[in-house]
Amino acid sequence: MKKIFTFFVIAIVILAGCNSSAATKNHREEVRKANLSIWLPEWQLKSNIENVGNSYEGLQSLRVFGAYFDGNDKPFLTETAAKVYEHMHDNYRDSHTILLTFINDYVVEGRPSVQKDGTLLHRFVKDEQARKKHINDIIAMTEQFPVDGVEIDYEKIAKEDTANYILFLQELYEVLEKRGLSMHVVVVPSFPFENPLPDGPSYTVMAYNVHGYHSGPGAKATFSFLDQLLVRLEKSNQQFSIAFATGGFTWPKSGEITALTGDEAEKLVASTNATIKRDQNSHAIYFHYNDNGMDYEAWYADAETLQKWVAYVQEKDPKYEHFVLWRAGGLSAGAIEWIAAQQQ
C-alpha cells in the first residue's frame, strides 16, 4: 500500500511539473506573439510593397502614411502615396484593415514644407465652423480613396488648442461612425493624458524618439522610457496600442545625423566589418565604424530588439495587446521574418 501511495505522489509531482512546463511554454508563446500593424510611408513605394508582401501574414492593419495638407489647408495624397494606397487596397482589402493616416504636415509646391505644423492644426480646430470644414475635407478624401478607417496623427498641439482638438476628435468620430468607418488617433508620449479622450476611437502612443536627430547617440526607446510612459498612460481614460520604431540612426563625430533603416544598418555592419554590441538599457544594437576618415556611432532596432520591447511591455502589463510599427520600407530580413511569424 505504501509503494502504491508513493507511486501516486511521484506521478502527481511529475504531472504538476509537466503542467507547469506547459503553462510556462504557453506563456512564452503568448508573449512572443503580438498583434501587429504597420505604417507605410509614401516615400517608400517599392520597399513598402516588398516588405508587406513578405510579412502580411503577421499584420492586422496597413496604415497608408499618408495625407498632407496644401496651401488651401486641404488634404491630398502625393502621387506615390496614391500608388501605395492603390496597391494595398487592390491586394489586401479582403484580408486586412486599410487605414488612411492624416498628418498635419504643410506641403506646398515652391515653399519649404513644415512638418507637424501647430499653426495648421490651430486653423483646423479653432472653432466649430473650422472643425466642420476640416471634417468634411477628411470625409471627401475617404470617398476618393475608400478605406476601412481614418487615422489622425496631429502633433505639436498647443496647450490652448487641446480642448478644441479633443472636441474635433469627438465630432469626427461621430461622422465616421455613421459612415461605418473606424477612427484611430496617434499621440506623442508628452500628450496630457489626464485630459479625457472621446470613447470610440482606437488610440496609439508613439513609444520612440528618445534618441534621434535631436540628440546624441542612443536607442529610439529605452526600458526606463517605457516604464515612464506606461505610468503616464495610467492617467488616461483610454486604452492604447504601443508604437515602436524600426531602424535607427548613425551619428558622425561631427556633421549631419542620418536615419538608417534596419536593412541599411545591417548592410553597413557587413561593409565596414563593424563589431556589434547590444545595449542592456534598450536591447538595441550599436556599433562604431570609420568611413573616409570620419568616425561614426550607429544604433538600430533589429528583430530581437522589437521582440524584447513587445515582451517588456506585455510583462509589465498584459493589457497591452496591439503594437504598431514605424515603419515599413527598408525592413531587415530578420524583422520581416519576425513580423510574418506573428500570424494569429
Buried (B, 14 or more C-beta within 10 A) or exposed (E): EEEEEEEEEEEEEEEEEEEEEEEEEEEEEEBBBBBBBBBBBBEBBEBBBBBBEBBBEBBBBBBBBBBBBEEEBBBBBBEBBBBBBEBBBEBBBEEBBBBBBBBBBBBEEEEEEBEBBBEBBBBBBBEEEBBEBBBEBBBEBBEEBEBBBBBBBBBBBEEEBBEBBBBBBBBBBEBBEEEEBBBBBBBBBEBEBEEEBBEBBBBBBBBBBBBBEEEEBBBBBBBEBBEEBBEBBEEBEBEBBBBBBBBBBBBBEEEEBEEBBBBBBBEBBEEBEBEBEEBEEBBBBBBBBEEEEEEBBBBBBBBBBBBBBBBBBBEBEEEBEBBBBBBBBBBBEBBBBBBBBBEE
